[in-house]
Amino acid sequence: MTSQGPYRRHLTPFKLQLCQDIRNGVTGRRDAQRTSGVSASHIQLQLTQFDRGELNDEEAEASVIAEYEAQIAALERQVGQLTMELDLVKKTLRQPIAGSNENSSIVTGPRPAPSDGRAR
């Protein structure tokens, strides 16, 4: 079961198991409704699909594969974004401080100019 937006979307393996349990007498409709959080109308719809043969292992596998592909795409987008951010940080660290050819420290600032010894 995954949550997307305001509506819950149950994966096909979950629906298939729920329908098999009801049809095999393992659990009743009310118990299934209470434990799974699925409404009575949705259970009836799923049972109708199950009886017609619309809920099967192939559809369950396709559903799982589609879910994995969506997760992979999201992770690839995140990797791309993090790579761009890392490149930006690397570029900003390489750029010298504007107007300064001398070494300087971020903490102390530029080094003082050397004295020619005539200062009093």
QUIGIVEN-V460475 format. One record per pair of residues at least 24 apart in sequence whose ideal C-beta (glycine too) atoms are under 10 Angstrom apart, sorted by the first residue. I is the first residue (numbers start at 1). J is the second residue. Records with the same first field share a line. If there is no record, write none. Layout:
BEGIN
I = J ; J
END
This chain:
BEGIN
1 = 36 ; 37 ; 38
2 = 67 ; 70
4 = 70
8 = 36 ; 37 ; 38 ; 42
9 = 63 ; 67
10 = 36 ; 37 ; 38 ; 42 ; 46 ; 63
11 = 60 ; 63 ; 64 ; 66 ; 67
12 = 46 ; 49 ; 54 ; 55 ; 56 ; 57 ; 58 ; 59 ; 60 ; 61 ; 62 ; 63 ; 64 ; 66 ; 67
13 = 55 ; 57 ; 59 ; 60 ; 61 ; 63 ; 64
14 = 38 ; 46 ; 60 ; 63
15 = 42 ; 43 ; 45 ; 46 ; 47 ; 49 ; 50 ; 54 ; 55 ; 59 ; 60 ; 63
16 = 46 ; 49 ; 50 ; 55 ; 56 ; 57 ; 59 ; 60 ; 63
17 = 55 ; 60
18 = 42 ; 43 ; 46 ; 47 ; 50 ; 55
19 = 43 ; 46 ; 47 ; 48 ; 49 ; 50 ; 51 ; 55
20 = 50 ; 55
22 = 46 ; 47 ; 50
23 = 47 ; 50 ; 51
END
